[in-house]
Amino acid sequence: MAKFNEKNTKKIMNRGGFPAYVMGLREHLVTSVLTTLFGEPKFYGSTDGDILRLATTCAKIDPDFLCRLTCYARNENNLRSVSHILCCVIAHEAHEYTRVTVRNIVIRPDDMTEILACYKKMYGKPFPNALKRELANVIQGFDEYQLAKYDRGGEIRLRDVLRITHPVPKDAQTEALFGKLLGGTLETPYTWETELSAKGNKKEVWNELISSGKVGYMALLRNLRNIIRSGADLKPVLNVLSDPERVKKSRQLPFRFYSAYLTLQSQNIMSADVHRALETAIEASVANMEIIPGRTLIAIDVSGSMGSRISKNSEVRCCDVASLLGALASRICEDAEVCYFDAAGSYSPNGRKGYTVKRYGKFDSILEICSGSRFYGGGTQMDLPMIYALEEDGSRDIKPFDRVIYFSDDECNSYSRGLERTVQGLADKYRAEYNKDFWVHGVDMQGYGSQQFCGSQFNLIAGWSDSVLPFINLAERGIGSLVSEIAKYEIK
């Protein structure tokens, strides 16, 4: 998620076997980290190994940046597992940054057990003293309810955190709490998990849980199907889910709402009220974003490699996330056309060389736009959107495009036959013929480590969050990119 280094034009072969440009260390690490649910497969192979290799190198030469990236991934993108991995690399390679990293990424008690289990698996014992000292500090910030709620099974449990770190209790109350944790006598917490386990998925149980206020935003969203099936009162649930302030505080990635929408649609339990609440929630993520001025071409990759699911337990595909972010981007563009592309030889419903172009209104349903998008499944021909832009502007007397925003895995694996050109060359051609200030923004969806564009008017972005969208205006003004944002990300 950053502006590309203008001097770096070194070519490599991407994972699809075609020429591409090399990324710098920071760019490669950021794109890999922010597009990864660690341990999950990807179409062109896992990027887990890249993350470990790059993070280890970064910890040795630029530990401050790695620390800030770890905190950014956990707090801004809500990525837990990869932040635990990076924390362990820091604890092993850059001891002086361990304390601040742990303090910023341990949000729930089970973050501590995951970090210790991860470190043991990666490096074995003993645990670094700096890691033990800071875990001994942060565990004292949790109360009995939090400790009981997250005292789950596993190789390392919360009681083991005490045995490993040997914290000195800050007061008598904390000392008593630690004694209960060690003795297994913490009071059973009142949570939706414990209540459903004891009483079942019943209308009365859900009504009581909802009225108690003890069910968090994520739990309500993920249990929406169960709540509907139980017959519980939906009105207070939908009020919470559609509250813009609650949406922002929940830090949900946009595809979480789309996943809930798909689940309810597939089981024929979607109502107009629920649809409206989910639509309102997803629109809240861009409600106060600055408008992207001028004419914009949004290019969404629907090739075969984008059909891989973001995790083995999810029905959401990478192309779904791209379509969703593209729809959100179109909502904040002054004038936008959306181009879905794969390869020229692939099926296209209107027969136009592997791409379909659509224009959406400001009041079109984002969820319906995504669910109605076709997944073609062919090759990845990234020149097609630029070909469309050149042909469109060459055939009509219209205002030229100010930018193109690609949502793709960047694994270009074919070009138009008989044409000696690259994707970068087409962007340069467009600048020469139509708009010298034309920008290319590439939103990397998979973090494979290569890109198809370079230069002063190229902005490399990455991630599955609506937080990528503000970097379009910032980059064009020359005042911000994601890498620069991460490099100065505020940590406590």
N, C-alpha and C positions, 0 to 999 in steps of 0.2 A: 504494500500500500504506500507507494512513494514515487516521487518524480525520479525518472531514471537518470543515471549519471551520463551526461551527454557525451563524454569522451569514451565510454565503454561501448564499442561497436563490435566486439569479438563475436564471431559466429561459432555455434556448436550445432549438433544434431539433437533435436528434441526427442521425446520418448516415442513419438510417432514416426521417427526416421526422417524428418524434413529439417531444413536449415532454420535456425532461430538465433536470437541474440542471448548472450550470457547475462545473468543477473549478478550484481554485486552481492557480497556476503550478507549485508543487512537486508537487502531486498528479497533475496532467496529465503532467508530465515523468516522474515515477516510473512511473506506469502504462504510459506509452508505451515507456519504456526497458526495463522488466522483462518486457515481453510481445512483444519484437521480435527476430527474427533479421534484422538490417538488410539491406535489399535484396530481401526476400521479399514477394510480394503478399499482400493480405488481402481478405476478401470485400467490405468497404466501402471499399476503397482503402488504399494504403500510409500508414503513420504516420511514414515517414522524414522527410518535410518538417516535420511537427509537432516531431519530436525536434530537428532542426537549429534551427528557429525558437526553440523554448523554451529549448534549451541556450544559444544565443547570448544571449538575454535574461538567463538565469540567470547566465551568466558575467560579465555587467556589473553585476548587482545583488546576487548572492549566490554568488560564486565558490567559497566554502568548501563550500557544500552540493553544488554541481556536482562538485567534486573528490571528495567523499565518495561521492556516488552513482556516479561512474565506478569508483571502487575497489570499491564494494559489488557492482556489476554484474559486474565481472571476477572477483572473488575469492569471492563468496558464491553467485552465480548462474551463474558460468562462461560469461558472455556476452562473447565476444572482440570481434566486429566493432563492436558498438555502443560498447564501451568505447574502441576505437580512434578512433571518430568523436568521442566526447566529449572525448577527450584532445586531439585536433586543435583543437577549439573552444577548449579551455582554453589551448592553446599560442598561439593567435591572439588571444584576447580577454583572457586573465587570466594574463599571463606569470609572475607571482609564484607561481602554483600549478602550474606546469609540472613543476618538479623532483619534488615529492612525488607527483604523479599518475603520472608515468613510472615512478618508483621502485616504486610499488605495483602497477602493471598489467602491467609487462614481466616475464612469467613464463617465456616461451620466447623464444629468439633471434628467431624470425620475427615476434614482436610488434613488434620494432623496424622491420623492413622494411615491415610492414603500416602502421604509424603514419606512416612517411615517405611511402609511396606514397599513403596516404589524404590527408595534408596537401597534397601536391603537386596531387592531383586537386581538392581543395576550394579551395585558396587560391593554388596556384602557388608559385613560388620568389620570394625566398629563404626558406630554413627559419629559424625564429626561433632566436636564439642560445641561449636558455634550453633549447629542445628539443635542440639539438645538444650542449650541455654535458652534459645528464643522460644522453643516449644514449651519449655517450663514456664516462661513468662506468659505466653498467650493463653495457655489452658486455664489460667487464673481469671480470665475475663469472661468465662462462660458460667451460667448459672445451672442449677440442678435440672431444670426443665430441658435446657439445651443438651446437657450431657446425657440425660436419660433418653432423649429423643434420638440421638445419634450414636448411642452405645450399641452398635450392631456387631454381628459376628464377623469373623475374618481372621487371618493369621495374626494381625496386630489389632488389639482392641484399645479402647480408651484407658482402661486400667493399665495396659502395657505402656502407654505413653508416660504415666506416672512412674512406673518401674524403670523405664529407660532414662527419663530426664531428671528424676529426683528433684522436683520443684520444692522450694521452701515456701510454705503457705504464707500469704500476705497478712492473714488475720485468722482468728479462731474459727470464724464461720467457714472460711475456705478450707481450713484444716479438717473440720468436721465433714465437709462435702467430699474431700478427697478420701476420707475414711469410708464413706458410704460407697463411693465409686469402687474402691479396692475390695470392699466387702460384698459388692453386688446387691446393695440394699437401697439404691436410688428409687425414689417414688416413681411408679409407672406413670409416664406422661399422658396427658389427655391430648391425643392426636387423632387425625382421621384414620390412620393405620390401625391404631389400637382399638378404636371404637368399632370400626368395620369388622375387625378380626373377632371381637367379642360379641357383636350384636348382628352382624350381617349387613348386606347392601340393601337396606330398607328405607322407605320414604321417611319414616319417623327419625331414623338415625341421621340421615343426611340433613333433614330440617334442623335437628338439634345442633349438628356440627356447624352448619352454615350460620345459624344465629349466634353461635358461640364466638365467631370471629377467629377461631383457631386454625382454620383451613387457609393456607397461603394461596397467593395468586396462581402459582404454577400448579399446585395441587388441584385447584378448581378447574383450570384449563385441561389438565390431563385426565381428570375424572369426569369431564362433562358428559361423556357417554353414559357412565354409571349413574350419574345424578339424574339424567333424563329418564333412563330406564327404570329407576326406582320410583318415579312419580313425584319426586320432591318439588318444592316450590322453586321455580326457576328464576323468578323475578329478582330476588336479591343477588343471585349468582351472576345473572346477566348485567346487573347494575355495576357489580365489581369489575367484571371482565371488560366492560365498555368504558369504564372511567379513565379518561386520559392520564390523570395523575397516577393512578394505580398501574396503568400500563407502563409508564416510564419507570416507576420504582421497581417493577417486576423484572426489568432487564431481559425480557424474553426476546429471543431472535425471531424475526418475522415469520420464518417458516414454521414455528411452533403453532401459530394460529392456523396456518394453511394445513398443517398435519391434522389438527382437530377438525377442521372443515372437511377434509377428505374422509376421515373416519366416520363422521356423522352422515355424510352423503352416501358412503358405501353401505351403511346399515339402514338407510331410509328413515332416519330420525331427525333430519334437519328441518327446523321450522323457520318461518319468516323472522321471528323474534331472535332466534339464535343466530341466524345468518346476519342479521342487522348488528348484533352485538359484536360478532367476530370481525365484521367489516369495519365497524367503528374503532375497534381495538387496533387493527392493523393500519388503519389510516392515521391513527394517533402518532405513529412513529415518524411521519413526515409532515404533521399538521403545522408545525412552526418553522419548517425549513425554508431557507431562502430560495426564491424562484431562480431557476437556471435560465438565463435570458437567451433570446434568439432562437434559432432553428437547430434542432438536435435529432440525430439519427441514433436510435437505440438498437444495437445489434445483439440478438440473443442466440447463443449457440444451442442447437437442438440436435447435434450429431450423436452418433452412437456412444462415444465415450462419456457424454454428458448424461447418459441414461443410468449411470451407476448410482446406487442409493448412498445417501450420506452416512448411513450405518446399517449394519445387517439387521437391526431390529426396527428399522424405519421404512415406511412406504414412500417417503419423500426422496426424490431424485435430485441430482445436481442441476438438471435442466429445470426442475420445478423452482428451485431456489433462484436460478438465473431469471426465470420468467417473472417471479415475484418481485425481485429487486428491479427488474426492468419496468414492471408496471408501476412500482413506487416512484421510480425515476421519472416516468412519463407524467406522473401526477404533479411533479414540481417543475416540469419544463414549460416554458412559455409556449413553445410550439414543438411537438415531437411526432416522429414517425417511428414505428417499431418494426424491425426487420428480423424475422426468424430464419436462420440459415443452417444448412448442413453442407451438402456438396452438389455440384451442378448435375451430376448423374442420378441424384436421388429423387424419390417421389416428392412431388409438391402439388398440393390440391389445385393450384391455379396454373401449373405448368411453367412457372417462371424460373428456370435454371437453378433450382435448389433453394430458393428463398421466397418468403411471403412477407409482404409489407402491410401493416395495419396502422390505423390511426384511432386512438381511443379518446373518448370524451372525459371531461373532468369528473363526471358523475357515474362513469361505468364502474361496475363492481370489480375491485381488484381480485377478489377470490374467484370470481367467475372468469375473468380474463385468464388467470393462471390455469384453472381447470379446463378451459376451452382451448388452450394452446396445444398444437399438435407436436408430438415428438416423432421426428422422421427417422432418426437412427442411422443415417448414412455417414459418409466421411466428413472431415472438418475442413471446409474450404473458406478460410477467413477473408479471402479477397472479395467474396460475393457482396457483402454490404458496401464496400468501397466501389465496386463495379456499379451497383445500383445508384450510389450517390453521383458518380460521374455520368452515367447514362441519363439519370433523372434531370440533372442540372443542365446537361447538354441538349436535352430535347425540349426544354421549356424555359421561358424567360421568368425565372423565379429567384427569390433571394437564396443565396447559397447556404449550405449547412455551416454552422459555426463549430460543430463538433460531432464526433461519433463516440458513443460509449459502448464498448464491447463487454458483454458478460459471457465469459468463455473459459475453458481450461487451457487455452492457448496452444493446444496440441494440433496445430495446422498440419494436415497430411496430404494436401493436394492443392493445385492451382488450376486455373482455367487453361485448357489445352491450347497450344499454339501461341501462347502469350508469354514472353520472357519478362516476367515482372514478379515482384514480391509484394507482400501486403504493405510494407513500409514504402516501397516505390509508388504504390497507388496513392497513399496519403500525400507523398511529396508532389505527385502529379496534380492532385486536387488543389493543393496550396498554390501551385504554379498557375493553374488555369482559372480557379474560381475564388479562392479565399486564402490569402497569405497567412491569415491568423487562425486557420483551421486547427483544432486540437483533436488529439486522439487520447481517450481515457480507456485504459484496459483494466477491467475488474477481473482479476485472476480468481477462478472459482475452485482450483484444486492444488495449486502450489507445487507444480512439478519442477520449477526452477528455470524455465526459459520463457522468452517472450518474442513477439513478432514485430514489435515496434521499438524505436529508440529515438533520441533527439530532444531538442529543447521544448517542443510542443507535444510531448508525450508524458502522460501521467499514469504511473503504474499503481493500481489499487488492488486490494485483496480482502476477501472476507465474505461472510454470509449475513452481515448485519447492515441495517439501514445507516449505520454510522459511517459507511464508506461514501455516501452521497455528498455530504458537505465538502469533501475534498475536490470535487469538480470545480466549483467556483473558486475555492482557495488556490488551487494550482494555477488556474488561468490568471489569477491576479498576481501570482508569483509570491504569495505570502504563506504558503503552507503545503505540506504533503504528509502522507501518513508516517513515513519514516522520520521526518523532522518532528512530527507531533509526538511520536513515541520517544524520540531522543530527549524531549523536554517534558515528558509526561510527569505530572506531579505525584510524588509518593510521600507518605507520611513517615 
